Amino acid sequence: MSTSAGQGTGRTGDGPPLSAAFLVMALGRRVKERVENGLGEHGITLRHLSALGHLHHTPGISYSELARRAGVTPQSIQDTVRHLEKLGAVVRVTEPGRGRTATLRVTDEGHRLRLAGQAVFDDADAAINGVLPPGADRLLTPALLAALRQFSEPPRDTP
């Protein structure tokens, strides 16, 4: 018995066809839990890691731009940065004032946390790649990226 296109990607025993969308969702939940737990061991979340990455790659980025890239409000990113300051991961080089932007710098501790966060993702990637046939890992990421683009929202107009 064959399945028509779109009904599924395979069968497990006598069960119903497997859905690629369902499997990606289930895998996504498990990877998210693993990554969040791994980052939590370092006292950070994905939002903190993202902010560290943006601050590392774009020194002098404003709170507004940092918030826009993270997809959160400027107030939310300020809470994120405050937590990173408490951890000693970032320092303010200039004090914010009316009409002024605070300049933030990633510290040695921030770089250590960013690399530790990258290692958490590397471990998750290794777990996924470890079950793939040889060479398939070079195809998986581009295929997932292309699939992700199918579900991307159109760019929003920003005021």
mmCIF file of the C-alpha atoms, coordinates in Angstrom:
data_MODEL
# 
_entry.id   MODEL 
# 
loop_
_atom_site.group_PDB 
_atom_site.id 
_atom_site.type_symbol 
_atom_site.label_atom_id 
_atom_site.label_alt_id 
_atom_site.label_comp_id 
_atom_site.label_asym_id 
_atom_site.label_entity_id 
_atom_site.label_seq_id 
_atom_site.pdbx_PDB_ins_code 
_atom_site.Cartn_x 
_atom_site.Cartn_y 
_atom_site.Cartn_z 
_atom_site.occupancy 
_atom_site.B_iso_or_equiv 
_atom_site.pdbx_formal_charge 
_atom_site.auth_seq_id 
_atom_site.auth_comp_id 
_atom_site.auth_asym_id 
_atom_site.auth_atom_id 
_atom_site.pdbx_PDB_model_num 
ATOM 1   C CA . MET A 1 1   ? 0.000  0.000  0.000  1.00 0.00 ? 1   MET A CA 1 
ATOM 2   C CA . SER A 1 2   ? 1.504  3.333  -0.988 1.00 0.00 ? 2   SER A CA 1 
ATOM 3   C CA . THR A 1 3   ? 0.825  6.799  0.323  1.00 0.00 ? 3   THR A CA 1 
ATOM 4   C CA . SER A 1 4   ? 0.183  9.760  -1.893 1.00 0.00 ? 4   SER A CA 1 
ATOM 5   C CA . ALA A 1 5   ? 2.374  12.833 -1.783 1.00 0.00 ? 5   ALA A CA 1 
ATOM 6   C CA . GLY A 1 6   ? 1.671  14.995 1.227  1.00 0.00 ? 6   GLY A CA 1 
ATOM 7   C CA . GLN A 1 7   ? 0.148  12.219 3.343  1.00 0.00 ? 7   GLN A CA 1 
ATOM 8   C CA . GLY A 1 8   ? 3.350  11.208 5.012  1.00 0.00 ? 8   GLY A CA 1 
ATOM 9   C CA . THR A 1 9   ? 6.972  10.317 4.635  1.00 0.00 ? 9   THR A CA 1 
ATOM 10  C CA . GLY A 1 10  ? 7.021  6.748  5.873  1.00 0.00 ? 10  GLY A CA 1 
ATOM 11  C CA . ARG A 1 11  ? 5.477  4.159  8.128  1.00 0.00 ? 11  ARG A CA 1 
ATOM 12  C CA . THR A 1 12  ? 6.387  2.608  11.421 1.00 0.00 ? 12  THR A CA 1 
ATOM 13  C CA . GLY A 1 13  ? 5.182  -0.980 11.502 1.00 0.00 ? 13  GLY A CA 1 
ATOM 14  C CA . ASP A 1 14  ? 1.439  -1.101 11.020 1.00 0.00 ? 14  ASP A CA 1 
ATOM 15  C CA . GLY A 1 15  ? 0.945  2.477  12.210 1.00 0.00 ? 15  GLY A CA 1 
ATOM 16  C CA . PRO A 1 16  ? -0.157 5.486  10.241 1.00 0.00 ? 16  PRO A CA 1 
ATOM 17  C CA . PRO A 1 17  ? 2.193  7.333  7.901  1.00 0.00 ? 17  PRO A CA 1 
ATOM 18  C CA . LEU A 1 18  ? 4.687  9.563  9.660  1.00 0.00 ? 18  LEU A CA 1 
ATOM 19  C CA . SER A 1 19  ? 4.327  13.279 9.169  1.00 0.00 ? 19  SER A CA 1 
ATOM 20  C CA . ALA A 1 20  ? 7.538  15.222 8.589  1.00 0.00 ? 20  ALA A CA 1 
ATOM 21  C CA . ALA A 1 21  ? 5.888  18.303 10.118 1.00 0.00 ? 21  ALA A CA 1 
ATOM 22  C CA . PHE A 1 22  ? 4.972  16.378 13.268 1.00 0.00 ? 22  PHE A CA 1 
ATOM 23  C CA . LEU A 1 23  ? 8.474  14.920 13.587 1.00 0.00 ? 23  LEU A CA 1 
ATOM 24  C CA . VAL A 1 24  ? 10.104 18.333 13.130 1.00 0.00 ? 24  VAL A CA 1 
ATOM 25  C CA . MET A 1 25  ? 7.803  19.771 15.820 1.00 0.00 ? 25  MET A CA 1 
ATOM 26  C CA . ALA A 1 26  ? 8.550  16.921 18.230 1.00 0.00 ? 26  ALA A CA 1 
ATOM 27  C CA . LEU A 1 27  ? 12.288 17.130 17.578 1.00 0.00 ? 27  LEU A CA 1 
ATOM 28  C CA . GLY A 1 28  ? 12.139 20.907 17.955 1.00 0.00 ? 28  GLY A CA 1 
ATOM 29  C CA . ARG A 1 29  ? 10.549 20.598 21.398 1.00 0.00 ? 29  ARG A CA 1 
ATOM 30  C CA . ARG A 1 30  ? 13.184 18.136 22.546 1.00 0.00 ? 30  ARG A CA 1 
ATOM 31  C CA . VAL A 1 31  ? 16.096 20.140 21.135 1.00 0.00 ? 31  VAL A CA 1 
ATOM 32  C CA . LYS A 1 32  ? 14.682 23.306 22.736 1.00 0.00 ? 32  LYS A CA 1 
ATOM 33  C CA . GLU A 1 33  ? 14.468 21.576 26.130 1.00 0.00 ? 33  GLU A CA 1 
ATOM 34  C CA . ARG A 1 34  ? 18.003 20.242 25.797 1.00 0.00 ? 34  ARG A CA 1 
ATOM 35  C CA . VAL A 1 35  ? 19.399 23.625 24.769 1.00 0.00 ? 35  VAL A CA 1 
ATOM 36  C CA . GLU A 1 36  ? 17.474 25.519 27.473 1.00 0.00 ? 36  GLU A CA 1 
ATOM 37  C CA . ASN A 1 37  ? 18.678 23.063 30.142 1.00 0.00 ? 37  ASN A CA 1 
ATOM 38  C CA . GLY A 1 38  ? 22.253 23.319 28.899 1.00 0.00 ? 38  GLY A CA 1 
ATOM 39  C CA . LEU A 1 39  ? 22.164 27.120 28.870 1.00 0.00 ? 39  LEU A CA 1 
ATOM 40  C CA . GLY A 1 40  ? 20.490 27.129 32.284 1.00 0.00 ? 40  GLY A CA 1 
ATOM 41  C CA . GLU A 1 41  ? 23.528 25.338 33.715 1.00 0.00 ? 41  GLU A CA 1 
ATOM 42  C CA . HIS A 1 42  ? 25.435 28.516 32.842 1.00 0.00 ? 42  HIS A CA 1 
ATOM 43  C CA . GLY A 1 43  ? 22.755 30.831 34.271 1.00 0.00 ? 43  GLY A CA 1 
ATOM 44  C CA . ILE A 1 44  ? 21.593 32.128 30.889 1.00 0.00 ? 44  ILE A CA 1 
ATOM 45  C CA . THR A 1 45  ? 18.713 31.681 28.481 1.00 0.00 ? 45  THR A CA 1 
ATOM 46  C CA . LEU A 1 46  ? 18.557 31.733 24.706 1.00 0.00 ? 46  LEU A CA 1 
ATOM 47  C CA . ARG A 1 47  ? 17.675 35.439 24.894 1.00 0.00 ? 47  ARG A CA 1 
ATOM 48  C CA . HIS A 1 48  ? 20.858 36.133 26.886 1.00 0.00 ? 48  HIS A CA 1 
ATOM 49  C CA . LEU A 1 49  ? 22.953 34.112 24.439 1.00 0.00 ? 49  LEU A CA 1 
ATOM 50  C CA . SER A 1 50  ? 21.379 35.940 21.510 1.00 0.00 ? 50  SER A CA 1 
ATOM 51  C CA . ALA A 1 51  ? 22.111 39.332 23.084 1.00 0.00 ? 51  ALA A CA 1 
ATOM 52  C CA . LEU A 1 52  ? 25.720 38.318 23.759 1.00 0.00 ? 52  LEU A CA 1 
ATOM 53  C CA . GLY A 1 53  ? 26.081 37.235 20.147 1.00 0.00 ? 53  GLY A CA 1 
ATOM 54  C CA . HIS A 1 54  ? 24.681 40.497 18.788 1.00 0.00 ? 54  HIS A CA 1 
ATOM 55  C CA . LEU A 1 55  ? 26.819 42.576 21.163 1.00 0.00 ? 55  LEU A CA 1 
ATOM 56  C CA . HIS A 1 56  ? 29.898 40.569 20.193 1.00 0.00 ? 56  HIS A CA 1 
ATOM 57  C CA . HIS A 1 57  ? 29.313 40.837 16.445 1.00 0.00 ? 57  HIS A CA 1 
ATOM 58  C CA . THR A 1 58  ? 28.006 44.431 16.443 1.00 0.00 ? 58  THR A CA 1 
ATOM 59  C CA . PRO A 1 59  ? 29.837 46.464 19.084 1.00 0.00 ? 59  PRO A CA 1 
ATOM 60  C CA . GLY A 1 60  ? 28.012 49.687 19.950 1.00 0.00 ? 60  GLY A CA 1 
ATOM 61  C CA . ILE A 1 61  ? 24.596 48.345 18.928 1.00 0.00 ? 61  ILE A CA 1 
ATOM 62  C CA . SER A 1 62  ? 21.752 50.326 20.491 1.00 0.00 ? 62  SER A CA 1 
ATOM 63  C CA . TYR A 1 63  ? 19.157 48.877 22.853 1.00 0.00 ? 63  TYR A CA 1 
ATOM 64  C CA . SER A 1 64  ? 16.498 49.522 20.210 1.00 0.00 ? 64  SER A CA 1 
ATOM 65  C CA . GLU A 1 65  ? 18.401 47.661 17.520 1.00 0.00 ? 65  GLU A CA 1 
ATOM 66  C CA . LEU A 1 66  ? 19.287 44.862 19.927 1.00 0.00 ? 66  LEU A CA 1 
ATOM 67  C CA . ALA A 1 67  ? 15.605 44.531 20.839 1.00 0.00 ? 67  ALA A CA 1 
ATOM 68  C CA . ARG A 1 68  ? 14.551 44.580 17.180 1.00 0.00 ? 68  ARG A CA 1 
ATOM 69  C CA . ARG A 1 69  ? 16.999 41.806 16.285 1.00 0.00 ? 69  ARG A CA 1 
ATOM 70  C CA . ALA A 1 70  ? 15.845 39.746 19.267 1.00 0.00 ? 70  ALA A CA 1 
ATOM 71  C CA . GLY A 1 71  ? 12.183 40.341 18.413 1.00 0.00 ? 71  GLY A CA 1 
ATOM 72  C CA . VAL A 1 72  ? 11.390 41.811 21.839 1.00 0.00 ? 72  VAL A CA 1 
ATOM 73  C CA . THR A 1 73  ? 10.580 45.235 23.279 1.00 0.00 ? 73  THR A CA 1 
ATOM 74  C CA . PRO A 1 74  ? 13.335 47.662 24.314 1.00 0.00 ? 74  PRO A CA 1 
ATOM 75  C CA . GLN A 1 75  ? 12.146 47.280 27.936 1.00 0.00 ? 75  GLN A CA 1 
ATOM 76  C CA . SER A 1 76  ? 12.539 43.506 27.699 1.00 0.00 ? 76  SER A CA 1 
ATOM 77  C CA . ILE A 1 77  ? 16.033 43.771 26.255 1.00 0.00 ? 77  ILE A CA 1 
ATOM 78  C CA . GLN A 1 78  ? 16.963 46.132 29.090 1.00 0.00 ? 78  GLN A CA 1 
ATOM 79  C CA . ASP A 1 79  ? 16.001 43.381 31.564 1.00 0.00 ? 79  ASP A CA 1 
ATOM 80  C CA . THR A 1 80  ? 18.114 40.939 29.569 1.00 0.00 ? 80  THR A CA 1 
ATOM 81  C CA . VAL A 1 81  ? 21.100 43.284 29.615 1.00 0.00 ? 81  VAL A CA 1 
ATOM 82  C CA . ARG A 1 82  ? 20.674 43.935 33.354 1.00 0.00 ? 82  ARG A CA 1 
ATOM 83  C CA . HIS A 1 83  ? 20.886 40.179 33.966 1.00 0.00 ? 83  HIS A CA 1 
ATOM 84  C CA . LEU A 1 84  ? 24.013 39.969 31.795 1.00 0.00 ? 84  LEU A CA 1 
ATOM 85  C CA . GLU A 1 85  ? 25.509 42.855 33.785 1.00 0.00 ? 85  GLU A CA 1 
ATOM 86  C CA . LYS A 1 86  ? 24.789 41.003 37.062 1.00 0.00 ? 86  LYS A CA 1 
ATOM 87  C CA . LEU A 1 87  ? 26.581 37.960 35.644 1.00 0.00 ? 87  LEU A CA 1 
ATOM 88  C CA . GLY A 1 88  ? 29.544 40.163 34.713 1.00 0.00 ? 88  GLY A CA 1 
ATOM 89  C CA . ALA A 1 89  ? 29.030 39.284 31.038 1.00 0.00 ? 89  ALA A CA 1 
ATOM 90  C CA . VAL A 1 90  ? 28.627 42.867 29.824 1.00 0.00 ? 90  VAL A CA 1 
ATOM 91  C CA . VAL A 1 91  ? 29.577 46.292 31.136 1.00 0.00 ? 91  VAL A CA 1 
ATOM 92  C CA . ARG A 1 92  ? 28.273 49.727 30.247 1.00 0.00 ? 92  ARG A CA 1 
ATOM 93  C CA . VAL A 1 93  ? 31.029 51.816 28.779 1.00 0.00 ? 93  VAL A CA 1 
ATOM 94  C CA . THR A 1 94  ? 28.884 54.952 28.816 1.00 0.00 ? 94  THR A CA 1 
ATOM 95  C CA . GLU A 1 95  ? 25.933 55.751 31.030 1.00 0.00 ? 95  GLU A CA 1 
ATOM 96  C CA . PRO A 1 96  ? 22.589 56.155 29.324 1.00 0.00 ? 96  PRO A CA 1 
ATOM 97  C CA . GLY A 1 97  ? 21.025 59.566 29.492 1.00 0.00 ? 97  GLY A CA 1 
ATOM 98  C CA . ARG A 1 98  ? 18.179 61.439 27.931 1.00 0.00 ? 98  ARG A CA 1 
ATOM 99  C CA . GLY A 1 99  ? 18.680 61.045 24.193 1.00 0.00 ? 99  GLY A CA 1 
ATOM 100 C CA . ARG A 1 100 ? 21.919 59.085 24.662 1.00 0.00 ? 100 ARG A CA 1 
ATOM 101 C CA . THR A 1 101 ? 22.561 55.435 24.001 1.00 0.00 ? 101 THR A CA 1 
ATOM 102 C CA . ALA A 1 102 ? 24.449 53.337 26.506 1.00 0.00 ? 102 ALA A CA 1 
ATOM 103 C CA . THR A 1 103 ? 27.413 51.609 24.909 1.00 0.00 ? 103 THR A CA 1 
ATOM 104 C CA . LEU A 1 104 ? 27.804 48.031 26.085 1.00 0.00 ? 104 LEU A CA 1 
ATOM 105 C CA . ARG A 1 105 ? 30.908 45.859 25.943 1.00 0.00 ? 105 ARG A CA 1 
ATOM 106 C CA . VAL A 1 106 ? 31.104 42.080 26.236 1.00 0.00 ? 106 VAL A CA 1 
ATOM 107 C CA . THR A 1 107 ? 33.538 41.094 28.991 1.00 0.00 ? 107 THR A CA 1 
ATOM 108 C CA . ASP A 1 108 ? 35.797 38.054 29.168 1.00 0.00 ? 108 ASP A CA 1 
ATOM 109 C CA . GLU A 1 109 ? 33.037 36.358 31.185 1.00 0.00 ? 109 GLU A CA 1 
ATOM 110 C CA . GLY A 1 110 ? 30.554 37.254 28.450 1.00 0.00 ? 110 GLY A CA 1 
ATOM 111 C CA . HIS A 1 111 ? 32.795 35.686 25.826 1.00 0.00 ? 111 HIS A CA 1 
ATOM 112 C CA . ARG A 1 112 ? 33.111 32.582 28.008 1.00 0.00 ? 112 ARG A CA 1 
ATOM 113 C CA . LEU A 1 113 ? 29.311 32.361 28.331 1.00 0.00 ? 113 LEU A CA 1 
ATOM 114 C CA . ARG A 1 114 ? 28.854 32.889 24.587 1.00 0.00 ? 114 ARG A CA 1 
ATOM 115 C CA . LEU A 1 115 ? 31.281 30.073 23.810 1.00 0.00 ? 115 LEU A CA 1 
ATOM 116 C CA . ALA A 1 116 ? 29.650 27.834 26.432 1.00 0.00 ? 116 ALA A CA 1 
ATOM 117 C CA . GLY A 1 117 ? 26.296 28.532 24.786 1.00 0.00 ? 117 GLY A CA 1 
ATOM 118 C CA . GLN A 1 118 ? 27.739 27.667 21.399 1.00 0.00 ? 118 GLN A CA 1 
ATOM 119 C CA . ALA A 1 119 ? 29.007 24.389 22.873 1.00 0.00 ? 119 ALA A CA 1 
ATOM 120 C CA . VAL A 1 120 ? 25.449 23.578 24.005 1.00 0.00 ? 120 VAL A CA 1 
ATOM 121 C CA . PHE A 1 121 ? 24.277 23.983 20.407 1.00 0.00 ? 121 PHE A CA 1 
ATOM 122 C CA . ASP A 1 122 ? 27.262 22.010 19.128 1.00 0.00 ? 122 ASP A CA 1 
ATOM 123 C CA . ASP A 1 123 ? 26.258 19.126 21.417 1.00 0.00 ? 123 ASP A CA 1 
ATOM 124 C CA . ALA A 1 124 ? 22.675 19.216 20.128 1.00 0.00 ? 124 ALA A CA 1 
ATOM 125 C CA . ASP A 1 125 ? 23.951 19.294 16.535 1.00 0.00 ? 125 ASP A CA 1 
ATOM 126 C CA . ALA A 1 126 ? 26.230 16.334 17.264 1.00 0.00 ? 126 ALA A CA 1 
ATOM 127 C CA . ALA A 1 127 ? 23.292 14.336 18.660 1.00 0.00 ? 127 ALA A CA 1 
ATOM 128 C CA . ILE A 1 128 ? 21.290 14.981 15.491 1.00 0.00 ? 128 ILE A CA 1 
ATOM 129 C CA . ASN A 1 129 ? 24.189 14.430 13.111 1.00 0.00 ? 129 ASN A CA 1 
ATOM 130 C CA . GLY A 1 130 ? 25.155 11.241 14.942 1.00 0.00 ? 130 GLY A CA 1 
ATOM 131 C CA . VAL A 1 131 ? 22.079 9.410  13.645 1.00 0.00 ? 131 VAL A CA 1 
ATOM 132 C CA . LEU A 1 132 ? 22.433 10.559 10.044 1.00 0.00 ? 132 LEU A CA 1 
ATOM 133 C CA . PRO A 1 133 ? 24.041 8.531  7.284  1.00 0.00 ? 133 PRO A CA 1 
ATOM 134 C CA . PRO A 1 134 ? 27.546 9.677  6.296  1.00 0.00 ? 134 PRO A CA 1 
ATOM 135 C CA . GLY A 1 135 ? 27.442 12.988 4.441  1.00 0.00 ? 135 GLY A CA 1 
ATOM 136 C CA . ALA A 1 136 ? 23.777 13.684 5.186  1.00 0.00 ? 136 ALA A CA 1 
ATOM 137 C CA . ASP A 1 137 ? 24.686 16.381 7.694  1.00 0.00 ? 137 ASP A CA 1 
ATOM 138 C CA . ARG A 1 138 ? 25.856 18.551 4.777  1.00 0.00 ? 138 ARG A CA 1 
ATOM 139 C CA . LEU A 1 139 ? 22.345 18.311 3.295  1.00 0.00 ? 139 LEU A CA 1 
ATOM 140 C CA . LEU A 1 140 ? 20.253 18.583 6.450  1.00 0.00 ? 140 LEU A CA 1 
ATOM 141 C CA . THR A 1 141 ? 20.963 22.186 7.440  1.00 0.00 ? 141 THR A CA 1 
ATOM 142 C CA . PRO A 1 142 ? 20.310 23.665 3.962  1.00 0.00 ? 142 PRO A CA 1 
ATOM 143 C CA . ALA A 1 143 ? 17.147 21.539 3.639  1.00 0.00 ? 143 ALA A CA 1 
ATOM 144 C CA . LEU A 1 144 ? 15.864 22.681 7.042  1.00 0.00 ? 144 LEU A CA 1 
ATOM 145 C CA . LEU A 1 145 ? 16.686 26.293 6.189  1.00 0.00 ? 145 LEU A CA 1 
ATOM 146 C CA . ALA A 1 146 ? 14.756 26.021 2.912  1.00 0.00 ? 146 ALA A CA 1 
ATOM 147 C CA . ALA A 1 147 ? 11.803 24.464 4.766  1.00 0.00 ? 147 ALA A CA 1 
ATOM 148 C CA . LEU A 1 148 ? 11.944 27.205 7.393  1.00 0.00 ? 148 LEU A CA 1 
ATOM 149 C CA . ARG A 1 149 ? 11.724 29.830 4.666  1.00 0.00 ? 149 ARG A CA 1 
ATOM 150 C CA . GLN A 1 150 ? 8.431  28.253 3.567  1.00 0.00 ? 150 GLN A CA 1 
ATOM 151 C CA . PHE A 1 151 ? 6.982  29.266 6.937  1.00 0.00 ? 151 PHE A CA 1 
ATOM 152 C CA . SER A 1 152 ? 8.629  32.670 7.309  1.00 0.00 ? 152 SER A CA 1 
ATOM 153 C CA . GLU A 1 153 ? 6.450  35.668 7.858  1.00 0.00 ? 153 GLU A CA 1 
ATOM 154 C CA . PRO A 1 154 ? 6.807  38.520 5.396  1.00 0.00 ? 154 PRO A CA 1 
ATOM 155 C CA . PRO A 1 155 ? 8.956  41.349 6.744  1.00 0.00 ? 155 PRO A CA 1 
ATOM 156 C CA . ARG A 1 156 ? 7.063  43.794 8.918  1.00 0.00 ? 156 ARG A CA 1 
ATOM 157 C CA . ASP A 1 157 ? 7.124  47.492 8.212  1.00 0.00 ? 157 ASP A CA 1 
ATOM 158 C CA . THR A 1 158 ? 8.994  49.207 11.006 1.00 0.00 ? 158 THR A CA 1 
ATOM 159 C CA . PRO A 1 159 ? 8.202  52.822 11.828 1.00 0.00 ? 159 PRO A CA 1 
# 
